[in-house]
Amino acid sequence: MPSVPDLSRLIPLSARTVLFAGHGLNQLGAAYRRFNPTARLFALDTGPEPTPGGPFEARATMYPGLPLNLPSGPPPGPDPLADTPLSFSVPDGFDCIVYSAPLEDLDDPFALLAHHARQLAPDGTILIRVHNPECWTHARGLLTGAPQSETPARWLRLEDMSAGLATAGLIAVDVQLEESPDPEGAAFIEAIAPGLRNRGIEPAAYARTALPRYYIWRARKQPVRRMAIAGDMLRPIGGVSHLRVLHPLAAMATDPATITRLAPIDNPPDLGATLGNPDGPDTAPRVFILHRPGLFGERGQALIDGLIARGWLVITEFDDNPDHMPGMTAPGLVSFAGVHAIQTTTPVLADLLRQRNPELAMFPNAIAELPDIRNFTDPGELTVFFGALNREQDWRPIMGPINAIARRLGDRLRFRVVHDEGFFLALETTRKTFTPLCDYDTYLDLLGTSEISLMPLDDTPFNRAKSDLKFIEAGACRVATLASTVVYRHSVADGETGLLFDGPESFHRQFLRLAAIPDLALNIGDNARRMVERERMLADQVAPRLAWYRDLWHRRAELTEALRARAARAVRPAA
């Protein structure tokens, strides 16, 4: 059976108030809290009494005073949302209502939906989980006579749901099959494959509709004008592609009004029919985000112009100082001047890049999902993490203090190094492990099972423009940060969410404090994680990102005219 938390990945991340109705709510609410820890969550259980505990602000039974055979029209009896001992009233209505348990056993599920929809915000979303009538378990039951573990009182087909949502005053936005690995179902389909082929049915096509056990519908009260956001991505290195491309695209896709895709610049997706806007697919906003592009001269501008000709508004995503990157200072660079707008990560980069293009927004690096806490399990040992690319100039001045403290504390310290083999070889201890350049999940796994993370940065123009990404990642994993004042002085609250140093002597002092007092490191790690929960979650950026993209789209005519003038100057600079 698919896991209930799978549903959590479709709940809009911009939601501030969410009502969960059904079963498995503690598990589902906890899963959503990992993405959006500051949202207010409420629960309606399907059991006779609400299950205590869980991640909810308040909870009650789903049907107090509400008969299962609701007649059409206004429901009788007290309102289970507003007239319960826990009082679920929210001023502007719920941003999202989630039904984790299928409603097919109700005599009139759409009357219940209409009843609850009155508590939905005007632009709120309802997520509804219903059994898939074409699921393989149903076919197996018909063939073998074996009882099914989950058989609803009725099957709600696609046409039943579309019509029923309309009667409840809701408009279907989309429907998708809930995908989950199902080896038992795959084995059943393989067994009946000869019979399927005899009937002219391709088993692979049948599996696509029969393996999922549920459909998930998303609906709203008002028509939705959908927007497409696509982007390309450099080869993933060190998590930057995940943080700046993959995770934001996935986060924005939780908004039912947004469709996201990953695609190359020379072959953007054709999403016209998928967008399905009421005023025609060609009117849908389309935004294409170029990840750290290196585009030069007429050839580079032709690639950008090709996107524009296909109806895309083009944005460059950049999170480093281009003046100190190989190849990015050559004449004719159009990566910034030749696009509609730029998005970046830090105030220093914003000031720098705004000189190349005044249309700019800053979105600091943020965490998509809080990881499980897995460190500080052995009070007698601390693991020190260092992961970096080409950082010898930064760590060389502090290697002496590192080795001195390693000798002093002996078996109490272990070192874990990712990619930087020079740092690993310079460590004068046998209690060390080395991992070459690895994928992002492996990187986070190594970081999350450490207790202290070292973040040295030499004071150079390139480093001053760096983001605080490593601190945010460490904080999310409850790892205590020991960081340079370069960059991190603006993010780390010294002594509270991390420790800062500005040279070898202060590094020696601060490192000794963390390594010798595990409780201090644990307290700092806890504070840093709480800070990330409050201030640096990707969920908090979904609404402002989408609002900025829509604003740019409304101004695209004037923005296109401006980029033409800038691009002409970049391609053919004045003598």
C-alpha positions in Angstrom: 0.0 0.0 0.0 1.4 3.5 -0.8 2.6 5.4 2.2 0.3 8.1 3.5 3.2 10.7 3.7 3.5 10.5 -0.2 0.5 12.9 -0.1 2.5 15.4 1.9 4.6 16.2 -1.2 1.5 17.6 -3.0 0.3 20.0 -0.2 1.1 23.5 -1.3 4.3 24.6 0.5 3.0 28.2 0.7 0.1 27.1 3.0 0.1 28.7 6.4 -2.9 26.8 7.7 -3.7 23.1 6.8 -6.5 20.9 7.9 -5.9 17.1 7.7 -9.0 14.8 7.6 -8.9 11.1 7.5 -6.5 8.5 9.0 -2.8 8.2 9.5 -2.8 11.9 10.4 0.2 11.9 12.8 2.4 10.3 10.1 1.1 12.6 7.4 1.3 15.8 9.5 4.8 15.0 10.7 5.9 14.4 7.1 4.5 17.8 6.0 6.2 19.5 9.0 9.6 18.5 7.5 8.9 20.7 4.5 6.9 23.5 6.3 7.7 23.5 10.0 6.0 26.9 10.8 2.6 26.2 9.3 -0.4 25.8 11.6 -1.8 22.2 11.4 -5.2 20.9 12.4 -6.7 17.4 12.3 -10.1 15.7 12.0 -9.9 12.0 12.7 -12.2 9.4 11.2 -12.3 7.4 14.4 -14.9 7.8 17.2 -12.4 9.7 19.3 -9.5 11.8 18.1 -6.1 10.3 18.4 -4.0 12.3 20.9 -0.6 13.8 20.3 1.0 14.4 16.9 2.2 17.5 15.2 -1.2 19.3 15.4 -2.3 22.5 17.1 -5.8 21.0 17.6 -7.7 18.0 16.6 -11.2 16.5 16.8 -13.4 13.7 15.4 -14.4 14.2 11.8 -18.1 13.6 12.0 -19.5 14.9 15.3 -23.3 15.3 14.8 -22.8 14.9 11.0 -24.7 11.8 9.6 -23.0 9.8 6.9 -26.0 10.1 4.6 -25.8 13.8 4.1 -28.6 15.2 2.0 -28.0 17.7 -0.7 -27.8 21.3 0.3 -26.7 22.7 3.6 -25.7 19.9 6.0 -27.7 19.5 9.3 -26.3 19.5 12.7 -23.2 21.3 14.1 -20.3 22.3 11.9 -17.5 19.8 12.6 -14.9 22.4 11.6 -16.1 25.4 13.6 -18.3 24.0 16.4 -16.0 21.6 18.2 -14.4 21.8 21.7 -11.1 22.6 19.9 -12.6 25.4 17.7 -10.8 25.2 14.4 -11.7 28.7 13.3 -9.1 30.5 11.2 -9.7 34.1 10.2 -9.3 33.7 6.4 -10.1 30.1 5.9 -7.7 27.1 5.5 -5.1 27.4 2.8 -5.4 23.6 2.3 -7.7 20.8 3.3 -6.3 17.3 2.8 -8.3 14.1 2.8 -5.9 11.2 3.4 -8.7 8.6 3.7 -10.8 7.9 0.6 -14.4 9.2 1.0 -16.1 6.5 -1.1 -17.8 4.9 2.0 -19.9 8.0 2.6 -23.4 8.0 1.1 -22.8 11.5 -0.3 -19.1 12.4 -0.1 -19.6 15.5 -2.2 -22.0 17.0 0.3 -19.3 16.6 2.9 -16.8 18.3 0.5 -19.2 21.2 0.0 -19.6 21.5 3.8 -15.9 21.6 4.4 -15.2 23.8 1.3 -16.9 26.7 3.1 -14.0 26.7 5.5 -11.5 26.9 2.6 -9.7 30.2 1.8 -10.8 31.8 -1.6 -7.5 30.7 -3.2 -7.1 27.5 -1.1 -6.6 24.0 -2.3 -8.4 20.7 -1.4 -6.5 17.4 -1.9 -8.7 14.3 -2.2 -7.4 10.8 -2.3 -9.7 8.2 -3.9 -9.3 4.5 -4.8 -8.2 3.8 -8.4 -11.1 1.7 -9.9 -8.6 0.2 -12.4 -6.2 -1.0 -9.7 -4.8 -4.5 -10.2 -6.1 -5.6 -6.8 -9.7 -5.2 -8.1 -8.8 -7.2 -11.2 -7.2 -10.0 -9.1 -10.3 -10.1 -6.9 -12.6 -10.5 -9.9 -10.4 -13.2 -11.3 -9.8 -15.2 -8.2 -12.7 -14.3 -5.9 -10.2 -13.4 -3.2 -11.4 -10.6 -0.9 -9.6 -7.2 -1.1 -8.2 -5.6 2.0 -9.5 -2.2 0.9 -12.8 -2.3 -0.9 -14.8 1.0 -0.9 -18.6 1.0 -0.8 -18.5 2.4 -4.3 -15.9 3.2 -6.9 -15.6 6.9 -7.9 -14.6 7.0 -11.5 -12.9 10.0 -13.1 -16.2 11.3 -14.5 -17.9 10.8 -11.1 -15.3 12.9 -9.4 -15.4 15.7 -12.0 -19.2 16.0 -11.7 -19.2 15.6 -8.0 -16.6 18.3 -7.4 -18.7 20.7 -9.5 -21.7 20.0 -7.3 -19.6 20.8 -4.2 -18.7 24.2 -5.7 -15.1 23.1 -6.5 -13.2 23.2 -9.7 -10.8 20.3 -10.5 -7.3 21.6 -11.2 -5.6 18.3 -11.9 -5.6 14.6 -11.0 -2.6 12.2 -10.8 -2.0 8.6 -10.0 -0.2 8.1 -6.6 2.9 6.2 -7.5 4.6 3.8 -5.2 6.7 0.7 -5.6 4.5 -2.4 -5.7 6.4 -5.6 -6.4 3.3 -7.7 -5.7 1.3 -5.8 -8.3 4.1 -6.0 -10.9 4.3 -9.8 -10.4 0.5 -10.1 -11.0 0.7 -8.1 -14.2 3.6 -10.1 -15.4 1.6 -13.3 -14.8 -1.4 -12.1 -16.8 0.7 -10.5 -19.5 -0.1 -13.2 -22.1 -3.8 -12.7 -21.6 -3.5 -9.0 -21.9 -1.6 -9.2 -25.2 -4.3 -11.6 -26.5 -6.8 -8.8 -25.9 -4.5 -6.3 -27.6 -3.5 -4.6 -24.4 0.2 -3.8 -23.9 1.2 -4.9 -20.3 3.4 -1.9 -19.8 0.6 0.5 -20.6 -1.8 -1.5 -18.4 0.7 -1.3 -15.5 0.8 2.5 -15.7 -2.9 2.7 -14.9 -3.3 -0.5 -12.8 -0.3 -0.4 -10.4 -1.3 2.8 -8.5 -3.9 2.2 -5.8 -5.1 5.8 -5.5 -5.8 8.9 -7.5 -5.1 12.3 -6.0 -7.3 15.2 -7.0 -6.5 18.8 -6.5 -9.4 21.3 -6.6 -10.1 24.9 -5.8 -13.0 27.2 -5.5 -12.0 29.5 -8.3 -10.5 28.9 -11.8 -6.7 28.7 -11.9 -4.5 30.5 -14.4 -1.6 28.2 -14.6 2.0 29.1 -15.1 4.9 27.0 -16.5 8.4 27.2 -15.0 11.2 25.3 -16.7 14.9 25.3 -16.3 18.2 23.7 -17.2 20.8 22.5 -14.8 24.6 22.1 -14.7 26.0 18.8 -13.8 25.2 18.4 -10.0 28.3 19.3 -7.9 28.2 19.8 -4.1 24.4 20.2 -3.9 24.3 23.6 -5.7 22.1 22.3 -8.5 19.8 20.7 -6.0 19.5 23.8 -3.9 19.1 26.3 -6.7 17.2 24.2 -9.4 15.8 20.9 -8.4 14.4 21.7 -5.0 12.8 25.1 -6.0 11.2 23.5 -9.0 9.7 20.7 -6.8 8.6 23.2 -4.2 6.8 25.5 -6.7 5.1 22.5 -8.3 3.2 22.0 -5.0 1.2 25.1 -6.0 -1.7 23.8 -8.2 -1.3 26.8 -10.4 2.2 25.9 -11.3 3.8 23.3 -13.6 7.5 22.8 -13.5 9.9 20.9 -15.8 13.6 20.3 -16.2 14.7 20.8 -19.9 17.7 21.9 -22.0 17.8 25.5 -23.3 17.7 24.3 -26.9 14.6 22.1 -26.4 12.1 23.7 -24.0 9.0 21.7 -23.1 5.7 22.3 -25.0 3.2 22.7 -22.1 0.4 24.5 -23.9 -2.2 21.8 -23.6 -1.1 20.8 -20.1 -1.6 24.3 -18.8 -5.2 24.3 -19.8 -6.0 27.9 -18.9 -9.6 29.0 -19.3 -8.6 31.9 -21.6 -6.4 29.6 -23.9 -3.1 27.8 -23.4 -1.1 30.3 -25.4 -1.8 33.0 -22.7 -0.2 31.0 -19.9 2.9 32.6 -18.3 6.1 30.7 -19.2 9.4 31.2 -17.3 12.6 29.5 -18.3 15.5 29.7 -15.7 19.1 29.3 -17.0 21.4 27.8 -14.3 24.8 29.5 -14.3 24.9 29.9 -18.1 28.1 30.8 -20.0 26.6 32.4 -23.1 28.6 34.6 -25.4 28.2 36.7 -28.5 25.6 36.3 -31.2 25.5 32.5 -30.8 24.7 32.7 -27.1 22.1 35.4 -27.6 20.5 33.3 -30.4 19.8 30.6 -27.8 18.2 33.0 -25.5 16.2 34.6 -28.4 15.0 31.1 -29.4 13.4 30.7 -26.0 11.8 34.2 -26.2 10.5 33.4 -29.7 8.8 30.3 -28.2 7.0 32.5 -25.7 9.3 32.1 -22.7 10.5 34.8 -20.3 14.1 34.1 -19.5 15.9 34.4 -16.2 19.5 33.7 -15.3 20.2 31.9 -12.0 23.7 32.7 -10.7 25.2 32.3 -7.2 28.9 33.1 -7.6 30.9 36.1 -8.5 31.4 35.8 -12.3 34.4 38.2 -12.3 36.4 35.5 -10.6 35.3 32.5 -12.6 37.3 31.1 -15.5 35.8 32.2 -18.9 33.2 34.5 -17.5 35.1 37.7 -18.1 35.5 37.2 -21.9 34.1 39.8 -24.2 30.5 39.4 -25.4 29.1 37.7 -22.3 25.3 37.9 -22.6 24.3 35.6 -19.7 23.2 38.6 -17.7 22.6 41.5 -20.1 20.8 39.3 -22.7 18.0 37.9 -20.4 14.9 39.4 -18.9 16.1 39.2 -15.2 18.5 37.6 -12.8 18.0 35.8 -9.5 20.8 35.3 -7.0 21.6 34.4 -3.4 23.4 37.2 -1.5 23.3 41.0 -1.1 26.9 41.2 -2.3 26.0 39.3 -5.5 22.8 41.3 -5.9 24.8 44.6 -5.9 27.3 43.1 -8.3 24.9 41.6 -10.8 22.4 44.5 -10.7 25.1 46.5 -12.6 24.6 44.1 -15.5 20.9 43.9 -15.3 18.6 46.0 -13.0 15.8 43.4 -13.0 17.0 41.2 -10.1 15.6 39.3 -7.1 17.5 37.7 -4.2 16.5 34.3 -2.9 18.9 33.0 -0.2 19.7 29.4 -0.2 17.1 27.5 1.8 16.4 23.9 2.9 13.6 22.0 1.1 13.2 19.2 3.8 14.4 18.9 7.3 16.5 15.7 7.6 16.2 13.3 10.5 18.5 14.0 13.4 21.2 11.3 13.6 24.2 12.8 15.5 25.4 13.3 19.1 24.7 9.6 19.8 28.1 9.0 21.6 29.1 11.6 24.2 32.6 10.3 24.2 33.3 11.0 20.6 32.8 13.9 18.2 33.1 13.7 14.4 34.5 16.8 12.6 33.2 17.3 9.0 35.0 19.2 6.2 33.7 19.1 2.7 34.9 21.6 0.0 36.2 22.1 -3.5 39.6 23.8 -4.1 39.9 25.4 -0.7 43.5 24.9 0.3 44.1 28.6 0.5 41.3 28.8 3.0 42.2 25.9 5.3 46.0 26.0 5.2 46.3 28.7 8.0 44.2 26.7 10.4 45.7 23.3 9.8 48.3 23.8 12.6 45.6 24.4 15.3 43.5 21.5 13.9 46.4 19.0 14.3 47.3 20.4 17.7 43.8 19.9 19.1 43.6 16.5 17.4 46.7 15.4 19.3 45.5 16.9 22.5 42.1 15.2 22.5 43.2 11.9 20.9 40.4 9.3 20.5 37.7 11.9 21.3 37.9 13.4 17.8 37.3 11.8 14.5 37.5 13.6 11.1 35.4 13.1 8.0 36.6 14.7 4.7 34.7 15.0 1.5 36.6 15.7 -1.8 39.5 17.8 -0.5 42.3 15.2 -0.5 44.9 17.8 0.4 43.1 18.6 3.6 42.7 14.9 4.4 46.5 14.2 3.8 47.4 17.2 6.0 45.5 15.8 9.0 48.1 14.3 11.4 45.8 11.6 12.8 44.8 8.1 11.8 41.2 8.7 13.0 40.0 10.1 9.6 38.0 9.0 6.6 38.0 10.3 3.1 35.1 10.3 0.5 35.8 11.5 -3.0 33.4 13.9 -4.8 30.0 12.3 -4.2 26.3 12.8 -4.9 24.3 15.2 -2.7 22.5 12.6 -0.7 25.7 10.9 0.3 27.2 14.4 1.2 24.2 15.1 3.5 24.4 11.6 5.0 28.0 12.2 5.9 27.3 15.7 7.2 24.2 14.6 9.2 26.2 12.0 11.2 28.8 14.5 12.2 28.8 16.9 15.2 31.1 19.8 14.1 31.5 21.3 10.6 34.5 23.5 9.7 33.9 26.4 7.3 37.1 28.4 6.7 37.1 31.2 4.0 40.0 33.4 3.2 39.2 37.1 2.8 39.1 37.4 -1.0 36.7 39.2 -3.4 35.5 35.8 -4.6 34.8 34.5 -1.1 33.0 37.6 0.0 30.3 36.9 -2.5 29.8 33.3 -1.4 26.5 32.3 0.2 26.1 30.8 3.6 24.8 27.5 2.1 27.1 25.2 4.2 26.0 26.8 7.4 22.3 26.3 6.5 22.9 22.7 5.5 24.8 22.1 8.8 22.1 23.8 10.8 19.4 21.7 9.3 21.3 18.6 10.3 21.9 19.9 13.9 25.6 20.1 13.3 27.6 22.8 15.2 29.3 25.3 12.8 32.8 26.7 13.3 33.0 29.4 10.5 35.1 32.2 9.2 33.8 35.7 9.8 34.0 36.1 6.0 30.4 35.6 4.7 29.2 33.8 7.9 29.3 36.9 10.2 26.0 37.9 8.5 24.3 34.5 9.2 25.9 33.0 12.3 24.9 34.4 15.7 28.3 33.9 17.4 27.9 31.6 20.5 24.3 30.9 19.7 23.9 29.3 16.3 27.6 28.8 15.7 31.1 30.0 16.5 33.0 32.5 14.4 36.8 32.9 14.0 38.9 35.5 12.2 42.3 34.0 12.2 44.4 30.9 13.4 44.4 32.0 17.1 40.7 32.6 17.4 40.1 29.4 15.4 42.2 27.4 17.9 40.3 28.9 20.8 36.8 28.3 19.4 37.6 24.8 18.0 38.9 23.7 21.4 35.7 25.0 23.1 33.5 22.9 20.7 35.7 19.8 20.8 36.2 19.8 24.6 32.5 20.6 25.6 30.1 18.4 23.7 27.1 19.9 25.4 28.1 23.3 23.9 28.3 21.8 20.4 24.9 20.1 20.9 23.3 23.3 22.1 24.6 25.3 19.2 23.4 22.6 16.8 19.9 22.7 18.3 19.8 26.5 18.0 21.0 26.4 14.4 18.3 23.9 13.4 15.6 26.0 15.1 16.9 29.0 13.2 16.7 27.1 9.9 13.1 26.0 10.7 12.0 29.6 11.4 13.9 31.5 8.7 15.5 29.4 5.9 13.0 26.9 4.6 12.2 26.8 0.9 8.5 26.7 1.8 8.8 30.4 2.8 10.1 31.3 -0.7 7.4 29.7 -2.8 4.9 32.6 -2.7 7.5 35.4 -3.3 9.2 33.5 -6.1 5.9 32.9 -7.9 4.7 36.5 -7.4 8.0 37.8 -8.8 7.8 35.6 -11.9 4.2 36.6 -12.6 5.1 40.3 -12.2 8.0 39.9 -14.7 5.6 38.1 -17.1 3.1 41.0 -17.0 6.0 43.4 -17.8 7.7 41.1 -20.4 7.2 43.5 -23.3 9.2 46.3 -21.7 11.7 43.8 -20.3 12.2 42.3 -23.8 12.9 45.8 -25.2 15.4 46.5 -22.5 17.3 43.3 -22.9 17.5 43.9 -26.7 19.4 47.1 -26.0 21.7 45.6 -23.4 22.4 42.5 -25.5 23.4 44.7 -28.5 25.9 46.6 -26.4 27.3 43.3 -24.9 27.6 41.6 -28.3 29.0 44.7 -30.1 30.6 46.9 -27.4 31.4 50.5 -28.4 34.9 51.1 -29.6 
